[in-house]
Amino acid sequence: MTELEQNRIKLREEFSEFEDGFERYSYLVEIAGMLPPMAEELHTDENLVRGCQSHVWISAEAKDGRFFFEADSDTLIIKGVLLLLQDLLCGVPLEEAASVELDVLADAGLTAEFSDERQKGIGFVMRRLKEDAEHFLKLN
């Protein structure tokens, strides 16, 4: 079993405890404060994810064949989502990060209550992370 698959199972288990969308949203807001702060100098146009309703910045890197990224947003819900994505993807091998499915959060029941616009925005975030991992994979 890959590291990414193990992380997905943990996420599904974590969110299976919630009974409804309100509890999931509340949890995302609660954990938003746990997202490590992103340096202000990384809030650049280059790091801004286009197409999101919220402002989202992502700065990715590869270390020793593994994928890592910093992220920030101007909304608590998305900060919570970004923290979950860091838990899923940071530290996994580049091959796994590059092959992540764009709907990786759906199997935890996270996106069902999101508006269409928010779902699209999360899709743009996922594409960006996947593209960054693919880019670093080509360089290795």
FIMI-626115 format. One record per residue: residue in three letters; x, y, z of N, C-alpha, C in turn. Coordinates in nm, 4 decimals. Layout:
BEGIN
("ALA",(X,Y,Z),(X,Y,Z),(X,Y,Z))
...
! end
This chain:
BEGIN
("MET",(0.0848,-0.1180,0.0000),(0.0000,0.0000,0.0000),(0.0894,0.1244,0.0000))
("THR",(0.0570,0.2197,-0.0869),(0.1381,0.3413,-0.0966),(0.1125,0.4333,0.0223))
("GLU",(0.2030,0.5256,0.0422),(0.1867,0.6242,0.1496),(0.0612,0.7085,0.1263))
("LEU",(0.0368,0.7452,0.0008),(-0.0815,0.8245,-0.0309),(-0.2089,0.7462,0.0015))
("GLU",(-0.2118,0.6177,-0.0310),(-0.3296,0.5360,0.0008),(-0.3504,0.5284,0.1519))
("GLN",(-0.2427,0.5140,0.2271),(-0.2530,0.5109,0.3735),(-0.3096,0.6425,0.4256))
("ASN",(-0.2623,0.7543,0.3690),(-0.3108,0.8858,0.4113),(-0.4589,0.9030,0.3775))
("ARG",(-0.5008,0.8509,0.2625),(-0.6426,0.8591,0.2230),(-0.7308,0.7808,0.3193))
("ILE",(-0.6839,0.6644,0.3604),(-0.7605,0.5836,0.4555),(-0.7761,0.6589,0.5876))
("LYS",(-0.6689,0.7197,0.6352),(-0.6757,0.7982,0.7595),(-0.7773,0.9111,0.7461))
("LEU",(-0.7769,0.9784,0.6310),(-0.8703,1.0889,0.6086),(-1.0149,1.0386,0.6090))
("ARG",(-1.0400,0.9286,0.5378),(-1.1755,0.8709,0.5355),(-1.2212,0.8344,0.6762))
("GLU",(-1.1322,0.7725,0.7528),(-1.1664,0.7336,0.8894),(-1.1952,0.8562,0.9755))
("GLU",(-1.1125,0.9585,0.9599),(-1.1302,1.0813,1.0378),(-1.2671,1.1442,1.0096))
("PHE",(-1.3065,1.1480,0.8834),(-1.4315,1.2140,0.8467),(-1.5537,1.1233,0.8568))
("SER",(-1.5345,0.9945,0.8752),(-1.6486,0.9044,0.8914),(-1.7191,0.9274,1.0251))
("GLU",(-1.6515,0.9915,1.1175),(-1.7087,1.0192,1.2492),(-1.8118,1.1317,1.2456))
("PHE",(-1.8104,1.2124,1.1422),(-1.9029,1.3249,1.1344),(-2.0356,1.2817,1.0740))
("GLU",(-2.1432,1.3304,1.1329),(-2.2756,1.2871,1.0898),(-2.3306,1.3660,0.9721))
("ASP",(-2.2877,1.4898,0.9569),(-2.3445,1.5700,0.8491),(-2.2452,1.6760,0.8016))
("GLY",(-2.2882,1.7479,0.6983),(-2.2037,1.8507,0.6388),(-2.1694,1.9632,0.7337))
("PHE",(-2.2615,1.9980,0.8219),(-2.2346,2.1054,0.9178),(-2.1163,2.0685,1.0067))
("GLU",(-2.1122,1.9444,1.0526),(-2.0006,1.9004,1.1371),(-1.8688,1.9024,1.0594))
("ARG",(-1.8737,1.8630,0.9322),(-1.7515,1.8639,0.8503),(-1.7026,2.0079,0.8305))
("TYR",(-1.7960,2.0991,0.7978),(-1.7588,2.2399,0.7819),(-1.7001,2.2952,0.9110))
("SER",(-1.7647,2.2668,1.0222),(-1.7174,2.3163,1.1521),(-1.5762,2.2672,1.1800))
("TYR",(-1.5509,2.1418,1.1465),(-1.4180,2.0850,1.1684),(-1.3142,2.1552,1.0810))
("LEU",(-1.3490,2.1819,0.9556),(-1.2560,2.2517,0.8671),(-1.2208,2.3897,0.9222))
("VAL",(-1.3198,2.4599,0.9744),(-1.2943,2.5918,1.0339),(-1.2056,2.5766,1.1572))
("GLU",(-1.2332,2.4740,1.2361),(-1.1564,2.4498,1.3582),(-1.0095,2.4223,1.3291))
("ILE",(-0.9819,2.3411,1.2275),(-0.8423,2.3050,1.1995),(-0.7699,2.4088,1.1141))
("ALA",(-0.8433,2.5048,1.0604),(-0.7818,2.6070,0.9742),(-0.6653,2.6766,1.0435))
("GLY",(-0.6781,2.6996,1.1731),(-0.5727,2.7660,1.2486),(-0.4472,2.6821,1.2638))
("MET",(-0.4559,2.5540,1.2302),(-0.3405,2.4653,1.2407),(-0.2551,2.4651,1.1138))
("LEU",(-0.3054,2.5305,1.0070),(-0.2268,2.5389,0.8838),(-0.1024,2.6223,0.9127))
("PRO",(0.0165,2.5651,0.8889),(0.1385,2.6421,0.9161),(0.1387,2.7727,0.8361))
("PRO",(0.1808,2.8812,0.8993),(0.1811,3.0095,0.8281),(0.2747,3.0065,0.7077))
("MET",(0.2300,3.0728,0.6041),(0.3095,3.0839,0.4821),(0.3768,3.2207,0.4842))
("ALA",(0.5050,3.2241,0.4530),(0.5790,3.3504,0.4522),(0.5121,3.4496,0.3582))
("GLU",(0.5030,3.5713,0.4013),(0.4349,3.6758,0.3242),(0.4966,3.6932,0.1857))
("GLU",(0.6270,3.6739,0.1749),(0.6919,3.6911,0.0443),(0.6517,3.5828,-0.0563))
("LEU",(0.5855,3.4767,-0.0100),(0.5367,3.3728,-0.1008),(0.3961,3.4022,-0.1526))
("HIS",(0.3347,3.5079,-0.1020),(0.2030,3.5498,-0.1513),(0.2226,3.6317,-0.2797))
("THR",(0.2667,3.5629,-0.3845),(0.2961,3.6285,-0.5114),(0.1939,3.5877,-0.6168))
("ASP",(0.1918,3.6622,-0.7272),(0.1041,3.6264,-0.8390),(0.1398,3.4885,-0.8941))
("GLU",(0.2678,3.4555,-0.8941),(0.3119,3.3258,-0.9443),(0.2559,3.2105,-0.8595))
("ASN",(0.2426,3.2321,-0.7310),(0.1929,3.1283,-0.6405),(0.0408,3.1293,-0.6246))
("LEU",(-0.0244,3.2317,-0.6774),(-0.1695,3.2423,-0.6685),(-0.2349,3.1387,-0.7604))
("VAL",(-0.3301,3.0637,-0.7065),(-0.4017,2.9634,-0.7858),(-0.5158,3.0348,-0.8576))
("ARG",(-0.5118,3.0333,-0.9882),(-0.6135,3.0996,-1.0707),(-0.7423,3.0184,-1.0736))
("GLY",(-0.8553,3.0871,-1.0766),(-0.9844,3.0224,-1.0893),(-1.0560,2.9988,-0.9584))
("CYS",(-0.9906,3.0247,-0.8469),(-1.0531,3.0035,-0.7169),(-1.1354,3.1254,-0.6769))
("GLN",(-1.2462,3.1000,-0.6125),(-1.3293,3.2069,-0.5595),(-1.2541,3.2792,-0.4469))
("SER",(-1.1850,3.2027,-0.3653),(-1.1009,3.2560,-0.2580),(-0.9615,3.2798,-0.3142))
("HIS",(-0.8821,3.3571,-0.2413),(-0.7413,3.3693,-0.2773),(-0.6681,3.2503,-0.2159))
("VAL",(-0.5956,3.1778,-0.2996),(-0.5180,3.0624,-0.2549),(-0.3790,3.0724,-0.3152))
("TRP",(-0.2786,3.0578,-0.2293),(-0.1396,3.0591,-0.2738),(-0.0768,2.9251,-0.2408))
("ILE",(0.0022,2.8718,-0.3349),(0.0712,2.7454,-0.3156),(0.2154,2.7609,-0.3620))
("SER",(0.3074,2.7151,-0.2792),(0.4489,2.7126,-0.3136),(0.4988,2.5707,-0.2865))
("ALA",(0.5309,2.4991,-0.3923),(0.5690,2.3582,-0.3806),(0.7188,2.3403,-0.4032))
("GLU",(0.7689,2.2285,-0.3513),(0.9082,2.1918,-0.3727),(0.9242,2.0403,-0.3601))
("ALA",(1.0357,1.9920,-0.4083),(1.0711,1.8511,-0.3950),(1.1991,1.8420,-0.3125))
("LYS",(1.1990,1.7472,-0.2199),(1.3184,1.7207,-0.1396),(1.3387,1.5703,-0.1363))
("ASP",(1.4539,1.5269,-0.1794),(1.4878,1.3846,-0.1761),(1.3802,1.2970,-0.2396))
("GLY",(1.3262,1.3429,-0.3520),(1.2270,1.2643,-0.4243),(1.0878,1.2653,-0.3637))
("ARG",(1.0659,1.3561,-0.2712),(0.9354,1.3657,-0.2047),(0.8757,1.5038,-0.2263))
("PHE",(0.7436,1.5109,-0.2224),(0.6692,1.6319,-0.2528),(0.6320,1.7064,-0.1250))
("PHE",(0.6474,1.8380,-0.1281),(0.6101,1.9239,-0.0151),(0.5509,2.0525,-0.0699))
("PHE",(0.4608,2.1120,0.0063),(0.4109,2.2432,-0.0326),(0.3640,2.3221,0.0885))
("GLU",(0.3763,2.4534,0.0735),(0.3190,2.5482,0.1677),(0.1969,2.6072,0.0993))
("ALA",(0.1001,2.6507,0.1795),(-0.0210,2.7070,0.1201),(-0.0859,2.8038,0.2167))
("ASP",(-0.1689,2.8895,0.1593),(-0.2459,2.9840,0.2405),(-0.3708,3.0226,0.1628))
("SER",(-0.4694,3.0712,0.2345),(-0.5940,3.1190,0.1752),(-0.6490,3.2306,0.2622))
("ASP",(-0.7403,3.3065,0.2042),(-0.8046,3.4123,0.2807),(-0.9377,3.3664,0.3417))
("THR",(-0.9713,3.2359,0.3313),(-1.0932,3.1841,0.3928),(-1.0599,3.0644,0.4818))
("LEU",(-1.1306,3.0543,0.5917),(-1.1041,2.9481,0.6884),(-1.1350,2.8091,0.6332))
("ILE",(-1.2460,2.7957,0.5623),(-1.2817,2.6645,0.5078),(-1.1690,2.6127,0.4183))
("ILE",(-1.1211,2.6978,0.3306),(-1.0155,2.6547,0.2379),(-0.8843,2.6314,0.3118))
("LYS",(-0.8557,2.7094,0.4146),(-0.7365,2.6811,0.4951),(-0.7455,2.5413,0.5552))
("GLY",(-0.8639,2.5041,0.6033),(-0.8827,2.3698,0.6559),(-0.8608,2.2646,0.5484))
("VAL",(-0.9121,2.2895,0.4278),(-0.8924,2.1974,0.3154),(-0.7436,2.1875,0.2819))
("LEU",(-0.6737,2.2996,0.2805),(-0.5307,2.2992,0.2492),(-0.4517,2.2197,0.3525))
("LEU",(-0.4904,2.2292,0.4787),(-0.4240,2.1500,0.5816),(-0.4449,2.0007,0.5558))
("LEU",(-0.5666,1.9623,0.5193),(-0.5933,1.8216,0.4869),(-0.5101,1.7765,0.3672))
("LEU",(-0.4973,1.8626,0.2674),(-0.4168,1.8284,0.1499),(-0.2691,1.8152,0.1865))
("GLN",(-0.2217,1.8998,0.2785),(-0.0836,1.8832,0.3247),(-0.0672,1.7485,0.3946))
("ASP",(-0.1651,1.7119,0.4781),(-0.1586,1.5821,0.5462),(-0.1559,1.4675,0.4458))
("LEU",(-0.2283,1.4829,0.3357),(-0.2340,1.3785,0.2331),(-0.1067,1.3708,0.1497))
("LEU",(-0.0543,1.4867,0.1096),(0.0474,1.4899,0.0053),(0.1892,1.5225,0.0499))
("CYS",(0.2046,1.6005,0.1541),(0.3399,1.6405,0.1929),(0.4183,1.5215,0.2456))
("GLY",(0.5327,1.5025,0.1844),(0.6211,1.3956,0.2253),(0.6057,1.2662,0.1473))
("VAL",(0.5041,1.2582,0.0607),(0.4884,1.1355,-0.0178),(0.5839,1.1415,-0.1373))
("PRO",(0.6196,1.0250,-0.1921),(0.7061,1.0254,-0.3105),(0.6430,1.1047,-0.4250))
("LEU",(0.7271,1.1674,-0.5043),(0.6794,1.2490,-0.6159),(0.5860,1.1719,-0.7083))
("GLU",(0.6168,1.0447,-0.7328),(0.5322,0.9638,-0.8216),(0.3893,0.9561,-0.7697))
("GLU",(0.3756,0.9409,-0.6379),(0.2426,0.9314,-0.5783),(0.1702,1.0657,-0.5850))
("ALA",(0.2410,1.1728,-0.5537),(0.1787,1.3057,-0.5586),(0.1362,1.3398,-0.7013))
("ALA",(0.2179,1.2999,-0.7986),(0.1867,1.3293,-0.9387),(0.0686,1.2472,-0.9893))
("SER",(0.0409,1.1366,-0.9245),(-0.0690,1.0511,-0.9699),(-0.1958,1.0680,-0.8862))
("VAL",(-0.1972,1.1655,-0.7962),(-0.3141,1.1845,-0.7095),(-0.4380,1.2134,-0.7941))
("GLU",(-0.5489,1.1553,-0.7534),(-0.6751,1.1792,-0.8226),(-0.7282,1.3169,-0.7834))
("LEU",(-0.7856,1.3855,-0.8789),(-0.8338,1.5213,-0.8527),(-0.9481,1.5242,-0.7524))
("ASP",(-1.0202,1.4133,-0.7391),(-1.1327,1.4099,-0.6447),(-1.0958,1.3383,-0.5149))
("VAL",(-0.9707,1.3484,-0.4740),(-0.9200,1.2771,-0.3578),(-0.9984,1.3099,-0.2303))
("LEU",(-1.0568,1.4264,-0.2205),(-1.1325,1.4635,-0.1011),(-1.2761,1.4127,-0.1035))
("ALA",(-1.3242,1.3762,-0.2208),(-1.4635,1.3331,-0.2335),(-1.4898,1.2031,-0.1587))
("ASP",(-1.3941,1.1112,-0.1575),(-1.4198,0.9835,-0.0919),(-1.4264,0.9942,0.0601))
("ALA",(-1.3886,1.1092,0.1143),(-1.4043,1.1332,0.2579),(-1.5352,1.2070,0.2854))
("GLY",(-1.6131,1.2324,0.1795),(-1.7402,1.3013,0.1967),(-1.7259,1.4503,0.2162))
("LEU",(-1.6109,1.5036,0.1807),(-1.5846,1.6448,0.2074),(-1.6477,1.7407,0.1084))
("THR",(-1.6582,1.7027,-0.0148),(-1.6990,1.8004,-0.1155),(-1.8478,1.7993,-0.1463))
("ALA",(-1.9207,1.7046,-0.0910),(-2.0636,1.6919,-0.1233),(-2.1423,1.8175,-0.0880))
("GLU",(-2.1082,1.8808,0.0215),(-2.1823,2.0000,0.0641),(-2.1259,2.1309,0.0095))
("PHE",(-2.0119,2.1232,-0.0574),(-1.9519,2.2452,-0.1111),(-2.0334,2.2961,-0.2291))
("SER",(-2.0380,2.4270,-0.2430),(-2.1038,2.4866,-0.3588),(-2.0275,2.4474,-0.4850))
("ASP",(-2.0937,2.4625,-0.5999),(-2.0270,2.4320,-0.7268),(-1.9004,2.5148,-0.7435))
("GLU",(-1.9075,2.6426,-0.7057),(-1.7906,2.7302,-0.7193),(-1.6757,2.6840,-0.6313))
("ARG",(-1.7074,2.6440,-0.5072),(-1.6021,2.5972,-0.4170),(-1.5436,2.4663,-0.4687))
("GLN",(-1.6268,2.3778,-0.5215),(-1.5766,2.2525,-0.5789),(-1.4833,2.2799,-0.6967))
("LYS",(-1.5211,2.3763,-0.7799),(-1.4334,2.4126,-0.8922),(-1.3000,2.4648,-0.8407))
("GLY",(-1.3058,2.5506,-0.7389),(-1.1832,2.6062,-0.6816),(-1.0919,2.4993,-0.6258))
("ILE",(-1.1502,2.4033,-0.5549),(-1.0698,2.2931,-0.5012),(-1.0111,2.2114,-0.6155))
("GLY",(-1.0864,2.1981,-0.7245),(-1.0334,2.1307,-0.8427),(-0.9114,2.2023,-0.8983))
("PHE",(-0.9150,2.3364,-0.9003),(-0.7990,2.4137,-0.9478),(-0.6795,2.3933,-0.8546))
("VAL",(-0.7051,2.3883,-0.7239),(-0.5976,2.3637,-0.6269),(-0.5366,2.2260,-0.6513))
("MET",(-0.6219,2.1253,-0.6683),(-0.5732,1.9897,-0.6906),(-0.4920,1.9803,-0.8197))
("ARG",(-0.5407,2.0449,-0.9267),(-0.4659,2.0432,-1.0526),(-0.3290,2.1079,-1.0351))
("ARG",(-0.3264,2.2186,-0.9632),(-0.1995,2.2886,-0.9396),(-0.1012,2.1984,-0.8649))
("LEU",(-0.1478,2.1322,-0.7597),(-0.0599,2.0441,-0.6829),(-0.0098,1.9282,-0.7688))
("LYS",(-0.0989,1.8713,-0.8457),(-0.0636,1.7598,-0.9344),(0.0391,1.8056,-1.0388))
("GLU",(0.0154,1.9216,-1.0989),(0.1083,1.9753,-1.1988),(0.2449,2.0048,-1.1372))
("ASP",(0.2451,2.0608,-1.0160),(0.3729,2.0883,-0.9494),(0.4492,1.9588,-0.9253))
("ALA",(0.3793,1.8559,-0.8780),(0.4454,1.7271,-0.8528),(0.4971,1.6668,-0.9833))
("GLU",(0.4181,1.6759,-1.0896),(0.4626,1.6244,-1.2210),(0.5864,1.6984,-1.2682))
("HIS",(0.5888,1.8295,-1.2483),(0.7037,1.9115,-1.2881),(0.8304,1.8647,-1.2148))
("PHE",(0.8205,1.8476,-1.0834),(0.9383,1.8037,-1.0061),(0.9784,1.6616,-1.0419))
("LEU",(0.8823,1.5789,-1.0755),(0.9114,1.4411,-1.1144),(0.9941,1.4392,-1.2429))
("LYS",(0.9615,1.5273,-1.3370),(1.0363,1.5355,-1.4633),(1.1794,1.5835,-1.4400))
("LEU",(1.1975,1.6680,-1.3383),(1.3310,1.7211,-1.3095),(1.4206,1.6179,-1.2420))
("ASN",(1.3598,1.5218,-1.1748),(1.4401,1.4200,-1.1018),(1.4926,1.3134,-1.1908))
! end
